[in-house]
Amino acid sequence: MGKLVSVISGEIYDVAVDIRSMSKTFGKWYGVVLDEKTRTAFWIPDGFLHGFYVLSEEGAHVTYKCTAIYNEQVEFGVNPFDPELAIDWHISNSYKLIISDRDRSHQNLKCLSFKKE
């Protein structure tokens, strides 16, 4: 589903990855900082993975405006540190990451199969 992402409070680094199998940009990613000061929104089309991490120490409130109703049964994820995607998360070695068990369990993109559209 497509989603429009914005931040009500705090700051995040938001990333979208193209997983449209027939796309010239399949596997490419784009990242952007979203925060309460700039009030910028980030449009993520259908066929893209989405992930973010919080930059602000006080946390962040993130909102989504989606093109469909959330369906947990079709949700899946990819390892955010997949070496083939090579997402630059702008994380220093001193930064302590808190990653959910669910996100830790995701496989790399090449381990997933996609329908050719």
DRENPA-3360 file (N, C-alpha, C; in nm, 2 decimals, always signed):
BEGIN
1 = MGKLVSVI = +0.08/-0.12/+0.00/+0.00/+0.00/+0.00/+0.09/+0.12/+0.00 ~ +0.04/+0.23/-0.06/+0.11/+0.36/-0.05/+0.09/+0.42/+0.08 ~ +0.18/+0.51/+0.12/+0.16/+0.58/+0.25/+0.23/+0.71/+0.24 ~ +0.17/+0.81/+0.31/+0.23/+0.94/+0.32/+0.27/+0.95/+0.47 ~ +0.40/+0.97/+0.49/+0.46/+0.96/+0.63/+0.50/+1.10/+0.67 ~ +0.46/+1.14/+0.79/+0.50/+1.27/+0.85/+0.53/+1.25/+1.00 ~ +0.60/+1.35/+1.06/+0.63/+1.34/+1.20/+0.56/+1.46/+1.27 ~ +0.49/+1.42/+1.38/+0.42/+1.52/+1.46/+0.52/+1.58/+1.56;
9 = SGEIYDVA = +0.60/+1.50/+1.62/+0.70/+1.54/+1.72/+0.83/+1.46/+1.70 ~ +0.94/+1.52/+1.73/+1.07/+1.44/+1.72/+1.13/+1.45/+1.58 ~ +1.22/+1.35/+1.56/+1.29/+1.35/+1.43/+1.32/+1.20/+1.39 ~ +1.31/+1.16/+1.27/+1.34/+1.03/+1.22/+1.42/+1.03/+1.09 ~ +1.49/+0.92/+1.06/+1.55/+0.90/+0.93/+1.46/+0.79/+0.87 ~ +1.40/+0.83/+0.76/+1.30/+0.74/+0.69/+1.35/+0.69/+0.56 ~ +1.33/+0.56/+0.53/+1.39/+0.50/+0.41/+1.28/+0.42/+0.34 ~ +1.28/+0.43/+0.21/+1.19/+0.35/+0.12/+1.28/+0.28/+0.02;
17 = VDIRSMSK = +1.24/+0.15/+0.00/+1.32/+0.06/-0.09/+1.22/+0.01/-0.20 ~ +1.26/+0.03/-0.33/+1.17/-0.02/-0.44/+1.18/-0.17/-0.45 ~ +1.07/-0.24/-0.44/+1.07/-0.38/-0.46/+0.97/-0.42/-0.57 ~ +0.95/-0.33/-0.66/+0.87/-0.36/-0.78/+0.95/-0.44/-0.87 ~ +0.92/-0.57/-0.89/+1.01/-0.66/-0.96/+1.05/-0.62/-1.10 ~ +0.96/-0.55/-1.17/+0.99/-0.51/-1.31/+1.05/-0.36/-1.32 ~ +1.07/-0.30/-1.21/+1.12/-0.16/-1.20/+1.26/-0.15/-1.23 ~ +1.30/-0.05/-1.31/+1.44/-0.02/-1.33/+1.52/+0.01/-1.20;
25 = TFGKWYGV = +1.44/+0.06/-1.10/+1.51/+0.09/-0.98/+1.48/-0.01/-0.87 ~ +1.45/-0.14/-0.91/+1.43/-0.24/-0.81/+1.56/-0.25/-0.72 ~ +1.53/-0.26/-0.59/+1.64/-0.27/-0.49/+1.71/-0.14/-0.45 ~ +1.67/-0.03/-0.52/+1.73/+0.10/-0.48/+1.65/+0.16/-0.37 ~ +1.72/+0.24/-0.29/+1.65/+0.30/-0.18/+1.67/+0.46/-0.18 ~ +1.59/+0.52/-0.10/+1.60/+0.67/-0.08/+1.57/+0.70/+0.06 ~ +1.65/+0.78/+0.13/+1.63/+0.82/+0.27/+1.61/+0.96/+0.28 ~ +1.54/+1.00/+0.39/+1.51/+1.14/+0.41/+1.49/+1.16/+0.56;
33 = VLDEKTRT = +1.53/+1.28/+0.61/+1.51/+1.31/+0.75/+1.37/+1.38/+0.76 ~ +1.29/+1.34/+0.85/+1.16/+1.40/+0.87/+1.16/+1.45/+1.02 ~ +1.11/+1.57/+1.04/+1.10/+1.62/+1.18/+0.98/+1.72/+1.19 ~ +0.96/+1.75/+1.32/+0.85/+1.84/+1.35/+0.87/+1.98/+1.31 ~ +0.99/+2.02/+1.29/+1.02/+2.16/+1.25/+0.98/+2.19/+1.11 ~ +1.03/+2.10/+1.02/+1.01/+2.13/+0.87/+0.87/+2.09/+0.83 ~ +0.80/+2.00/+0.90/+0.67/+1.95/+0.87/+0.67/+1.89/+0.73 ~ +0.78/+1.83/+0.68/+0.79/+1.77/+0.55/+0.72/+1.63/+0.56;
41 = AFWIPDGF = +0.65/+1.59/+0.45/+0.60/+1.46/+0.44/+0.67/+1.38/+0.33 ~ +0.67/+1.25/+0.34/+0.74/+1.16/+0.25/+0.64/+1.06/+0.19 ~ +0.62/+1.07/+0.06/+0.53/+0.98/-0.01/+0.60/+0.85/-0.05 ~ +0.55/+0.74/+0.00/+0.61/+0.60/-0.04/+0.50/+0.53/-0.12 ~ +0.53/+0.51/-0.24/+0.43/+0.44/-0.33/+0.41/+0.29/-0.30 ~ +0.30/+0.23/-0.34/+0.28/+0.09/-0.33/+0.40/+0.02/-0.40 ~ +0.44/-0.09/-0.35/+0.55/-0.16/-0.41/+0.69/-0.12/-0.35 ~ +0.69/-0.05/-0.24/+0.81/-0.01/-0.17/+0.81/-0.06/-0.03;
49 = LHGFYVLS = +0.92/-0.10/+0.02/+0.94/-0.13/+0.16/+0.96/+0.00/+0.23 ~ +0.93/+0.00/+0.36/+0.94/+0.13/+0.44/+1.00/+0.09/+0.58 ~ +1.10/+0.18/+0.62/+1.15/+0.16/+0.75/+1.21/+0.29/+0.80 ~ +1.22/+0.31/+0.93/+1.28/+0.43/+0.98/+1.34/+0.40/+1.12 ~ +1.42/+0.50/+1.16/+1.47/+0.49/+1.30/+1.46/+0.64/+1.36 ~ +1.44/+0.64/+1.49/+1.42/+0.77/+1.56/+1.56/+0.83/+1.59 ~ +1.57/+0.96/+1.55/+1.70/+1.03/+1.57/+1.69/+1.11/+1.70 ~ +1.57/+1.16/+1.74/+1.56/+1.24/+1.86/+1.55/+1.16/+1.99;
57 = EEGAHVTY = +1.62/+1.21/+2.09/+1.63/+1.14/+2.22/+1.50/+1.13/+2.29 ~ +1.41/+1.22/+2.27/+1.28/+1.22/+2.33/+1.18/+1.13/+2.26 ~ +1.22/+1.06/+2.15/+1.13/+0.98/+2.08/+1.07/+1.05/+1.96 ~ +0.97/+0.99/+1.90/+0.90/+1.06/+1.79/+0.76/+1.01/+1.77 ~ +0.67/+1.09/+1.73/+0.54/+1.05/+1.69/+0.53/+1.06/+1.54 ~ +0.50/+0.94/+1.48/+0.50/+0.93/+1.33/+0.36/+0.90/+1.29 ~ +0.31/+0.97/+1.18/+0.18/+0.94/+1.13/+0.19/+0.89/+0.99 ~ +0.09/+0.80/+0.95/+0.08/+0.75/+0.82/-0.06/+0.78/+0.76;
65 = KCTAIYNE = -0.07/+0.82/+0.64/-0.19/+0.83/+0.57/-0.18/+0.72/+0.46 ~ -0.26/+0.62/+0.47/-0.24/+0.50/+0.38/-0.35/+0.49/+0.27 ~ -0.31/+0.42/+0.16/-0.41/+0.40/+0.05/-0.49/+0.28/+0.07 ~ -0.47/+0.20/+0.18/-0.55/+0.08/+0.20/-0.55/+0.06/+0.35 ~ -0.64/-0.03/+0.40/-0.65/-0.06/+0.54/-0.54/-0.16/+0.57 ~ -0.47/-0.14/+0.68/-0.36/-0.23/+0.72/-0.41/-0.37/+0.73 ~ -0.33/-0.46/+0.67/-0.35/-0.61/+0.68/-0.23/-0.68/+0.72 ~ -0.22/-0.72/+0.84/-0.10/-0.78/+0.90/-0.07/-0.91/+0.83;
73 = QVEFGVNP = -0.16/-0.98/+0.76/-0.14/-1.11/+0.70/-0.06/-1.09/+0.57 ~ -0.05/-0.98/+0.51/+0.03/-0.96/+0.39/+0.15/-0.88/+0.41 ~ +0.18/-0.84/+0.54/+0.29/-0.77/+0.58/+0.42/-0.86/+0.58 ~ +0.53/-0.81/+0.53/+0.66/-0.88/+0.54/+0.77/-0.77/+0.55 ~ +0.89/-0.81/+0.58/+1.00/-0.72/+0.59/+1.13/-0.78/+0.54 ~ +1.22/-0.69/+0.53/+1.36/-0.73/+0.48/+1.46/-0.68/+0.58 ~ +1.57/-0.75/+0.59/+1.67/-0.72/+0.68/+1.72/-0.57/+0.66 ~ +1.71/-0.48/+0.75/+1.74/-0.34/+0.73/+1.89/-0.32/+0.70;
81 = FDPELAID = +1.97/-0.42/+0.73/+2.12/-0.42/+0.71/+2.16/-0.51/+0.60 ~ +2.07/-0.54/+0.51/+2.10/-0.63/+0.39/+2.22/-0.57/+0.32 ~ +2.33/-0.64/+0.30/+2.45/-0.58/+0.24/+2.43/-0.55/+0.09 ~ +2.34/-0.62/+0.02/+2.31/-0.59/-0.12/+2.23/-0.46/-0.13 ~ +2.15/-0.43/-0.04/+2.07/-0.30/-0.04/+2.17/-0.18/-0.01 ~ +2.26/-0.21/+0.09/+2.36/-0.11/+0.13/+2.30/+0.02/+0.17 ~ +2.19/+0.02/+0.25/+2.13/+0.14/+0.30/+2.22/+0.21/+0.39 ~ +2.25/+0.34/+0.36/+2.33/+0.42/+0.45/+2.24/+0.48/+0.56;
89 = WHISNSYK = +2.24/+0.41/+0.68/+2.15/+0.45/+0.79/+2.21/+0.57/+0.86 ~ +2.33/+0.62/+0.83/+2.39/+0.73/+0.90/+2.40/+0.70/+1.05 ~ +2.44/+0.58/+1.08/+2.45/+0.54/+1.22/+2.60/+0.53/+1.26 ~ +2.64/+0.60/+1.36/+2.78/+0.59/+1.41/+2.79/+0.46/+1.49 ~ +2.92/+0.42/+1.51/+2.94/+0.30/+1.59/+2.91/+0.32/+1.74 ~ +2.90/+0.44/+1.78/+2.87/+0.47/+1.92/+2.72/+0.47/+1.95 ~ +2.64/+0.47/+1.84/+2.49/+0.48/+1.85/+2.44/+0.34/+1.89 ~ +2.36/+0.34/+2.00/+2.30/+0.22/+2.05/+2.16/+0.20/+1.98;
97 = LIISDRDR = +2.15/+0.09/+1.90/+2.03/+0.06/+1.83/+1.94/-0.03/+1.91 ~ +1.81/+0.00/+1.91/+1.71/-0.09/+1.97/+1.63/-0.14/+1.85 ~ +1.64/-0.27/+1.82/+1.57/-0.33/+1.71/+1.48/-0.44/+1.76 ~ +1.36/-0.44/+1.71/+1.26/-0.54/+1.76/+1.31/-0.68/+1.71 ~ +1.26/-0.78/+1.78/+1.29/-0.92/+1.75/+1.24/-0.95/+1.61 ~ +1.12/-0.90/+1.58/+1.06/-0.92/+1.44/+1.15/-0.86/+1.33 ~ +1.20/-0.74/+1.35/+1.29/-0.68/+1.25/+1.42/-0.75/+1.24 ~ +1.47/-0.80/+1.35/+1.60/-0.88/+1.35/+1.58/-1.01/+1.27;
105 = SHQNLKCL = +1.46/-1.06/+1.27/+1.44/-1.20/+1.21/+1.42/-1.19/+1.05 ~ +1.41/-1.07/+1.00/+1.39/-1.06/+0.85/+1.51/-1.10/+0.77 ~ +1.48/-1.17/+0.66/+1.59/-1.21/+0.57/+1.63/-1.10/+0.47 ~ +1.74/-1.13/+0.40/+1.78/-1.04/+0.30/+1.69/-1.04/+0.18 ~ +1.69/-0.93/+0.10/+1.59/-0.92/-0.01/+1.61/-1.04/-0.11 ~ +1.73/-1.08/-0.14/+1.74/-1.19/-0.24/+1.68/-1.32/-0.19 ~ +1.65/-1.34/-0.07/+1.59/-1.46/-0.01/+1.44/-1.46/-0.04 ~ +1.38/-1.35/-0.08/+1.24/-1.35/-0.10/+1.21/-1.36/-0.25;
113 = SFKKE = +1.09/-1.42/-0.28/+1.05/-1.43/-0.42/+0.95/-1.33/-0.45 ~ +0.95/-1.28/-0.57/+0.86/-1.17/-0.62/+0.79/-1.22/-0.74 ~ +0.66/-1.19/-0.76/+0.59/-1.22/-0.88/+0.64/-1.12/-0.99 ~ +0.67/-1.17/-1.11/+0.70/-1.09/-1.22/+0.57/-1.03/-1.27 ~ +0.56/-0.90/-1.27/+0.43/-0.83/-1.31/+0.43/-0.80/-1.46;
% end
